[in-house]
Amino acid sequence: MHGESKNGLRKNLNIWETIGISVALMAPSMAANINPQGTAGLIGRAVPIAFAMAFVGVLLLAYGFVRLSQNFNHAGSVYGFVGATMGPRQGVVAGWGLLGTYTFYTCVSVMATGIFGAKFLDAAGIWRNQPSWAAFLIALIALIGGYILAVVPAKNGTRILLTVEGVTVALILITAFAVLAKLISGTAPGGQKIDWSVFSVPEGTGASTVFLGAVFGFLSFAGFEASATLGEEASNPRRDIPRALLGTAIFGGIYFVFVTTIEAMGFGTNEAGVKAFQTSGSLMGDLGSSYIGSWIGTLITLGASISAFGCGIACIVGASRLLFAMGRDSGNASLAKVSAKNATPVQATKSVIIAALVIMVVWKLIFRSQQPFDIFVGSGTIGTLILLVAYGMATVGAIKFIFFTGAPKAKSWEIIIPILGLIVVAYTLYRNVIPFPTSGVARAYPITAIVWLVIGIVGVLARPALASKIGSQLTKDENLSPNR
C-alpha cells in the first residue's frame, strides 16, 4: 500500500511512471521535428554529428546523476543533490538554475505546441488563412491546460504523458524506416540516396562551430534528469530513478542520432536539401508527406503538437517540485503548501505558470517577435545554457561525494567519466559565450542566462541566514541521508 511522504507528496509512482516524466520533458517526438533546424543553420548536413556529440556528453553527465540518485531522493533534484554534497548555498544556486531552465523550457514547449498546432489546423483544413497570432493563441491555451493537468495527481499525469509520447515516437520511427527503405531502394521522391556525408563536417566548418550546434542537441536531451524531481513520489526512488535516468539517456541518444541521420539524408545533403531542412516547420511531418503521403505528415505534426504539450506539462511539474522543495526548506509556507485533494504543490505550480507567461510577453514586447519560433529558439537557448551550468554543478558534487567524501563509493578509475562530462559542458558553454554576440537578439541569450544565475548567487550571499536555515533543513531531510 502506498502512502504519502512526510512532506505531503504522494509516494505511488512505479518505474514506468517515473520514466514518463523524463521522456515527456525530453519530448523526443517534438525535439526531432523542431530542434535539428537550429543545428543545420550552423553546420549544414552534419546535424547527426552534433547530436552524437551531445549524446556522449549526456551519457558522461548521467553518471553523476545516477550515482547521486542511488544515494539521495529529493523533490528538488539538483538543488537537493548539490546542497547535500557541496553545501546549501551551492544547492540553492543549482536549484535556482534548474528552476530557470524548466521555466524557460515551459515557454519552449507551449510555443512549440502553438507552432505545430497551427500547422496541423492549416494542413487539416480546419483553420486556414490564419492570423499571425494563431500560434500564440494556441500556446496560451496550452499553458492554461498545462496548469490544469499539472495539478492533478502525478500518477495519472505521467501515464497520459508516456502514452501520448510513445504513440508519437512509434509513428515517427515507422516513417523513418519507410524513408530509409526508399533511400536504399533509390525510389526517394527527390532522387536522394544513402549519403554518409552527413557524418562529415562541411569544408570550412570548424570543431568549435560543431559545439555551437551541439546546444540544440543538449536541448533535445534536456529533461532526461527530470525523474529526479519525483524522488519523493516514486515508490522505490533509489532503485527506479537511477534506472529511469540512464534508460532515458540511452534511448534518447540512439533515437536522436538515428532520426536526425534519416532526416538529413531524406531532405538531401546538397544546398537545396539543407535549405529545405533549415526552413521546415516539422521535419518528420514534411518527410512523411513527401515520402509516404500527406495524411501521415499531418498525423506526425499533430503528434508533435501533443508531444510539445506533454513536454510543457512535464516542465511545469519539474519546476513546481523544485520551487516547492526550495520554498519548504526556506520556510515559505505558500510555496510549500500541498493540495489536500491531489497532494500536489498548487501554489508553486501557479508561480511557474505566471513566470512563463511573463517571459513570453516580455520577450514579444521587447524584441517585437512576430514569429513564435523566435521565442522558441530564444527560450530554448537560454534554458540550455543555464541547464549546462546546473549539470556541471551536480557533476562536481557527484565527484566530491563519490570519490572524496568518506569511503570511495566507486572504483577510482571511474572518476574520469564525470571529469570528461565537465570538460564537454565547459567547452560547450565557452563556445556559446566566446566570442560574445555583439549584435541582434542572439546577444540576449547569454546575457539573460548570466543574469538569471547572478540573481541566484546574489540572493544566497545577501541572505546568509536563509542559506543557513536551508542547510539545516537539508541536513534533517531523510531523503538526503545517503546509503551506507
Number of C-alpha atoms within 10 A of each C-alpha: 5 11 12 14 13 11 14 19 24 22 23 20 24 17 18 14 25 31 29 27 34 33 34 31 34 30 33 28 32 32 25 24 25 25 24 28 24 21 26 22 16 18 26 24 31 26 30 26 24 27 31 20 20 28 25 17 23 26 19 22 27 26 20 27 26 22 19 30 27 18 20 22 28 25 25 31 30 34 32 32 33 28 26 23 21 18 20 26 24 25 31 25 27 31 29 25 30 29 29 24 30 31 28 29 30 36 32 30 32 32 33 34 33 27 27 31 25 26 23 24 16 15 18 15 10 9 14 12 8 12 8 11 14 17 24 21 14 20 27 18 14 26 25 15 15 24 19 14 18 26 24 17 17 26 19 13 20 26 17 17 25 22 12 17 27 19 13 24 21 12 19 28 16 13 24 22 14 16 25 21 15 19 22 13 11 14 14 19 14 14 11 19 20 18 16 12 13 22 16 13 19 13 7 7 13 11 11 14 17 22 27 22 30 29 27 27 32 26 23 29 27 27 28 27 30 29 32 36 28 30 26 25 27 26 22 16 28 21 15 23 31 25 19 26 26 20 17 22 26 16 14 22 24 13 17 24 22 17 23 27 24 25 26 26 24 30 26 23 21 12 11 11 18 22 18 15 27 22 14 18 18 26 28 32 27 24 26 27 17 18 22 17 13 17 13 21 26 24 20 30 32 23 26 34 28 24 32 33 30 32 33 32 30 34 32 32 32 34 32 31 29 28 27 27 25 24 18 18 20 20 14 13 13 14 23 24 19 20 16 10 8 15 19 25 26 23 20 25 26 17 17 25 21 12 16 22 19 13 15 23 13 11 16 16 10 8 13 11 14 13 15 22 18 18 23 23 21 21 27 26 25 23 29 29 25 27 25 25 21 25 24 23 24 31 28 19 24 27 22 16 24 22 16 11 12 9 10 12 13 11 9 10 7 13 17 12 18 24 18 15 23 23 14 22 24 14 14 24 20 15 17 21 16 9 8 13 15 9 8 8 11 15 13 16 21 22 14 17 22 14 11 18 20 13 14 19 18 11 16 19 13 11 11 12 12 18 22 16 15 24 21 14 17 23 16 11 17 13 19 21 14 14 8 6
